[in-house]
Amino acid sequence: MSTEATASPPGAGDDGVDTDAIGAVTVTGEGTDWRRLDRRTVLVSALLTAGVAVGASVPVTLGLSGRFGFGAAVALVVAGALALVGCATAGDYVRWRRTRYRVGAERVELHTGLLMVKKRSLARERVRSVDLTAHLLQRVLGLVTVRIGTGEHSGNDSTLELDPVARGEGERLRRELLERADTGAPGTHREGELAVLDPGWIRYAPVSFVAPALGGAAAGAVMQVSDWFGAQGKVIGWVGDRFRDTALPAVIGVVALVVLAAGVVGALGLWVEMWWNYRLERETGGTLRIRRGLLTSRSVSIEERRLRGVDLVEPLGVRLFGAARVDAITTGLAKDDEERHRDLDTLLPVAPRSVADAVAADVLREAVSPTGAALTAHPTVARGRRLRRALWAVAVPVLVLVVLGLLLTPVLLWAALVCAVVGLPLGLFLARDAYRGLGHALSGDYLVVRSGTLRRSTAALERAGVIGWTVRQTYFQRRAGVIGIAATTAAGAGAYTAYDADESEGLDFASRAVPGLLEPFLERTPPIDRL
């Protein structure tokens, strides 16, 4: 447990701490270089809790006014809000008083807690990431949250969070903990800025899968909020009155367009919040730094010595417009549940394919990106397998709807017809597109595998980063003469697979990619003469 100094050195405050030029607080007891979080965390907690209380006060007041009267409801809500803000502020003050951290020559340490004291420590040599984030209020006050991680998949035990510290202190910690000898490969590849935001890239936001998802969420939110106020029936009735004399298909079409329009607006807003002020830089010492964010700023650092390749991702919508994004295949970016959907490994947002290939080449210090290499096509039996899957995916629900329609209501027969008319051509299109996306190749120091249709992925993985191969072959694959062969690695997704490759070609690809790794498990058989 951390203890405070009993005597203050000259120039220290009443509590035995010194405040340096960047606002960090140094505790003068229990060793040296112990620091506190920024004291303004108490103000941040009070303001955030007050905002939540104000937002919740309206529905709570309306709900209580029917039972106690409006005046009494307001008094209860105000008293409850003040109590909530007071408790949150007091709790955060205790947390601030009981939290200490320091960066030593060998370890980073964090002590916190009152009733249950937690002492956590990370070896500096194992630190792989120091990421800075700041929501709007923290940005106004010049604060950041610092997350120090080892990249291990062991939950919160591999991460220390300092929430918050002054921005200058956060930058100091990032530089100090990621300071390495210059590991950048020699060559003509430029340092400094590798990519910067082009506002024109926002045109790709509406064609992502985020737009319809946000539209559906907006429609659900309207219904939920109206239900809170007991007005859901009125909302449905108002919509019904507007389309009283309109055919049902037209009503469905109009509602779908409204929901989609709401989703497009939401997707544009989300893109601006996530990617405004985007900048990709290569810093001295071989570190890639991605900075972005409008209201909430984010800074992610990736050591190049931990980089094992890149993944060119092309979701169906943006691929139709000739665009892609670039993700890093790297160790040291383990994500806990809170970070899983923050795109921490994205090096470049959705941009024109030529820009994506150029950025991938710069990141890998290659003259030409391996993601643009010519790929070996997979056998036509792989196309047949995907076509059969598509037919089954459409036939099963259609048959179920037909049976239920014969037993229950003819309406389900019409639903089966619509499902067949729409689903069959769509399924066949996606199956053929999935086959065209299959491929693998060797390009210099990288192996390249591509697959997918709704989310096409072209992964260029450093051959030296492959630690094993996983070969899978089902009964039906054996009959078709194809295999699935996955290069396993400690980086990125953990495995990158060439699906339904020709059996001999796939094994030869793995053998040439990492010589000596797969050979002990191969059986070379002489060709058999066929009559």
N, C-alpha and C positions, 0 to 999 in steps of 0.2 A: 504494500500500500504506500502511495506517495505521501510524504510528510512535508509540511511547510516549514520554512526557516523560522527559528525563534528570535533571530536578530536580523535587522535589516542593514545591509551595507550602505555606505554613503551613496546618496542619490536614489535609493530605493523608496518605494511607496510604503504605506502602512502595513501592507500584507506581505512584505518581504519579496517583492518582485521588481524587476527592472523592465521598462518598456523601451525597445530599441527603435531605430528610425523608421522601420517599416511597420510598426505597430504590434509586433509579436511580443508576448510577455514571457520573460525568462524567470523561472523559479530558482531561487538561490539556495534552497535546501536540497538535501539528498543528492549529492553529486553535482555535476555541472551540466549546463546546456539543456536542462529540462525547460520546456515551454508550455504555455497554456494556449488554448484556442483563443480566437479573438473575442473580447468581451462583448462585442456587439451582437453576438449570437443570441443574447437575452432579448435585445430589441427586435431581432428578426423573428424570434419565436412569438413575442407578444403581438407583433403586427400580423403575422400569418394567422394566429389563432383568432385575433379580432376580425380579420377578413372572413374566416369561416363562420364565426358567430353572426356577423352581419348577413352573410348569405343565407344562413339557416333561419334567421329571425323572422323573415316574412311568412314562410309556410307554417312555422311553429306558432306565430302570433295568430294567424287565421284559424289554425286548428284549436287553439285554446280559447279564442274569443267566444266561440259558441257555447262553451261550458262556464267560463268565469266572467264573461263580459270583456269588452275591448280594453278598458283601462287597466283592469287587473291582469289581463294577458300581457299587456305591454310591460307592466311592472315586473311580472315573473320572468319574462324573456330578458329584460335588461339585467335583472339580478343574476340570472343564470349565465348570461354572457360575461358579466364582470367576474363571476366566480371561475368560469372556464378560463378566461384570459389570465386571471391571477394565479391559478394552479399551474397553467402551462408555463408562465413566466418564472414562477418559483422553481418548478422542476428543472427548467433549462438553466437557471442560475446555479442550482446544485450541481448539475452535470458539468457546467463550465468550471466551477470551483474544484471539482474532483477529477478533472481530466488533465493529464500531463502527457507530453510526448517529447522524444528527443531522438536525434540522429547521431549515433556514435560511429566510431571507425569501422565497426563490424556489424552492428545491429541497429534496426529501427524499432523503438519501443513505444508502447502506448499503455498507460495506466488510467483506468476510469472506473466509476461506480462508487456507491455509498454503502448500501447494505450488502451488495454482492460485488466485491472488487474484482475487476478483470485486469490481468496483466498479460499483454500480448507482445510478441517480439518476432521480427522477421530478420533473417540474415540479409545484409545488404547485397551480397553477391547473388542472391536469389531474386532480387527485385527486378521485375520485367516491365512494369508499367507504372507510370505516375500520371494519372488523368485528372484534369481540372474541369469542374463544372460549376456553373453559377446561374441560378434562376434570376428573374428580373429584379427582385428586391435585393438579392445579394450583389448584383451588378451595380445597382444604384449606390450601395454602401461600400463598394470596392472589396467585396469578399468573394472567396471561392471555396468549394468543397474539394478536398484532395483525396483521391483514392490510390493507395499504394498497394500494388498486387504482385504476386509471384507468378501468376499464370497457371497455378495448379488447380485442378478440378476438385477442390476439397471444401467448397462452400465459403463461408465468411472467414474461416480460419486462415485463408491464404490472402486476406485483404485487410488493410488498415484504412480507416476512414477518418479524416480530420475535417470536421464540419462545425463551423467554418474557420478559415484563417484569412489574413489579409492577402490580397492578390500578389503583392510583392513577395510575401513569405511563400505562397504557393509556387511561384515561379522559381524561387530559390531552391525549394525542395525538389522540384522537377529537375532542375539542372544538376543539383548535387547528386541525386540518387541515380540519375541516368548517365552520369559522366563516365565515359569509357574511353579507352584508347581509340584513336581513329581507325575504324575497321572498314571504312569505305574502300571499295575496290578501285585501283588506279584506272584512269581513263579520262575521256573527254566529256563524260556525262556531267551535266551542270549541277552545281549545288544551289541552295537557296530555293526559290519558288519553282515548283514543278507544274502546278495547275492552280488556277484561280477561277472563281465563279463567273460563268457567263449567264446573265439573267435570262437569255433566250432558252436555256435548258428547262425553264418552267413549263414549256409547252408539252413536255413529256409527262407531267404529273397527272393530267386528266385521263391518260390512257393506261394507267397502272391499275392493278386490281384493288388498290386502296379506295378509288372513287366509288364503285358500287357498294363496297363494305361501309364506307362512311355514310353514304346515302341511306342504306338500310338502318344504320345506327341512329341517324337523325330522325327517321320516321318512327322508330321504336321509342326514342326519347320524347317525341311529341305525344305519343299515346300514353307513356308512363307519367309524364308531368300532368297531362289532362286528367289522368286517373287520380293523382294525388289531390287535385282540387275538385274531384267529383264531376268533371265536365267531359269525360270521355265520350259519353253518349251524345252530348251536344256537338262535339267535334265530328263524330261519325255522321250525325244527322245533317250538319252543315255541308259536309262533303257530298252526302247523298242528294241534298237539295240542289246543289250546283249541277249535278249530272242526272237529274231526274228523267229527262227525255233523251238521254244518250245511251247508245247500245253498250252492252257490257264489254265487248272487246275494245271499244274506243275508251271506255273508262279505265280499263286496265292499262292501256297504252299511255294515256295522259298521266296517270298516277306514276307509272314507271319512269316517264320522262321527268316529272317533278322530282322524284327521288334521286334519279341520276344527276339532275342539275344540282341538287343539294350536295351530292357526293363530289361533283366536280369542284364546287366552291370549297368544300372541306379539304379536298386533296391539294388544291392550290395553296390554301392557308397553311396546311401541314408542311408542304414543301418549303414554303418561305420560312416558317419557324425553324425547320431542321437544317436548311442548307444556306441560309443567308450568311454572308461574310465568309463563305467557304474558302479555304486556302490549304494547299498541300505543299509542304516545304521539306527539303532535305537539310538537316542541320549538321554542323561540324561534329565529327565523331561517329557519323553513320546512323542517324536517327531520323525517321520520317515522322513529321508532325502534321496532324489534321486538325484544323480549327474551323468551327462552324457554329451557327445558331443565331437567331434573332433575339428572342426573349430570353431563352436559356442558352448560354454560351457553353461550348464543349471544346476541350482540347485533349486529343488522344495521341500518344507517342508510341511508335513502333520501332524497335531496334532492327536495323537491317540484318544484323547477324542472326536474328531470329526469324527472318523472312525466308520462307521455303517456296514461294511462288505466288501466283495471282490467279484469281477466278473471275473470268469474264461472264457476267450474269445477264441474260437477256430474257426477261419476262415476255410473254407472248405479245402483249399490247405494244410495248416499246420496241420490240424486235420488228414489228410490222412497219415501224417508222424509222428503222435503221439506227437504233440507239442501243446502248448497253451501259452497265455500271461495272466498276472494278472493285473487287474485294481482295483483301490480303489473305494469303495462306501463311499463317505465322503461329509460332508457339508464343506462349506468354500472354494470351488474351482470353483466358478462361472467364466465362460469364456466369454469374449467379442469376437467380430468378429475376432480380430487379433489373439486371443489365441485358437480359436476353434479347430484348427487342429495341436496343438502342443503336444498332448498326455501328458498333465499335470497330469492326474490321473493314468498313467501307472506305476505300481510298478515294473513289471518285463517284459522285452521284450519277444518275442516268444522264448520259451525254451522247453526242453522235459517235458512231462506232469508230470512226477514224481517230477521234480524240481519245477514246478509251484505249485503243491499241497504242497510241503514242505515249499515254501516261503509263501504261503497263510496261512498255519498253524502257522508259526513264526510270521507273521504280526498280526494275530488274537489272538496270545498267546494261541493257542489250541494245544493239543497233536496230533490231527488228523484234517486235513482240512475238514470242512463241505462240501466243493465242491466235495468230493469223496464219500458222503453218498449215500446209495442205495435209488433210487427214485421210487415213486409210478407211474406205467405206466398209461397212459390215455387210455380210451376205444377205441375199434377198429373203432368206427364211426368217430373218429378224423382222422384216416388214410383215410377213404373214402372221407371225406371232402377235404383233401389235394390232393388226386388222381383226384377228379372231377375238382378242380381248375387247376391242371396241364393240364388236357385234354382240358379244355376251353382255357387256355393260348396258347396252340398249335393250336387248331382247328380254332379259330377266324382269326389269320393271314393267315393260310393256305386257308381258304375259301375266304378271301379277295383277295389273290393272284390268286386263281383259277378263280374267277369272272373277275378280271382285265385281266388275261391271255386270257380268252375266248373273251373278248371285244377288247383287244388291241394287244397283241403280245404273241406268244407261249413261249417266253423266260420266262415270269412270271410263266408259268405252270411248267417249270423246277425248278424255284425258290421255288414254292410251294412244289414240290416233295422233294427237298433238306431240306426244313424247316420241313416237316413231318418226314422224315427219321432220321434227327438229333434231332429235338426238342422233338419228342414223347418219345423215350427211356430216353433222358436226363431229361425231365420233370417228368417222372414216377420215375426215380432214386431219384431225389431231393425230390419228394413228400414222398416217403417211408423213406428217410433219415430224413426229417423233422418230420415225425411221431415218428421215433425211438428216436429222440432227446427230445421229450416231457416228462416232469416228474416234480414231486414236492415231498418234504419231509420236515420233521422237524428233525433237528440235534442239540441237546443240546439247546443252546441259539439262534440258527439261524433257519430261514426258508430258504429253497432252492428251486428255480424254474429254470427249464432249457427249452430252446426253440431255434429254428432257425436251418438253414441248411447251407446257404452260410456264415452266421456268427452265430455260435452256442454260446449261452451265458448260463453259469451256475452261477447264482447269489446267494450268501449266504448273506442274510440280517439279521442283528440283530433284533430279535423279539421286543426288547424294542424300536427300531427305527421306528416301524410301527405306523403311525398316523391315518390310515384309510384304508378302503377297498372299491374298486370300482368293482361292479359286473355287467357284461355286458352279455346279452343273446339276440341274434337276433331271428327272427322268425324261421329260419332254425335250429339254435341251440336248440330252445325249442322243435322242432320236433325230434331232435336227442338226446335230454336229456343231453346236455353238456353246460358248461358255461365258460366264461373267467373271472377270478377273479384276480385283481391286488392289491398288497400291496403298498399303497402310503407312501412315506417317504420324508423328507426334504433333503435327500442326493442323490448323484449320478444322475441317470436318472429321479428320481422323482416317478417312479412306476415300479414294477417288477411283471410280469403277468404270471399266469399259464393258458395257452391257451387250450381251449376245454377239460377241466377236466370234469369228471363225476359230474353231478349236486350235488348229495348228498355228494360225497367224497370231492368235492371242497369246499363246504360250511363248512363241518366238519373240513377240513384242516385249513381254516381261523379261525374258532371258537377255535380250539386247539392252534393255533399259538399265538394268543393274546386273552386270555380269557376275556370275558366281553365287547369286543369292537363291535362284530357283533351280539351278541345274541339278543339285543333289536329289531333287524330288521328281525329276523328269525321267521318263523311260523312252529311250529312242528305239523305235521299231523300224525295221527295213520295210520299204514299200512292198505291197503284195501284188503280184501279177494278176490281172483280171482277165478272164477269158472273154 
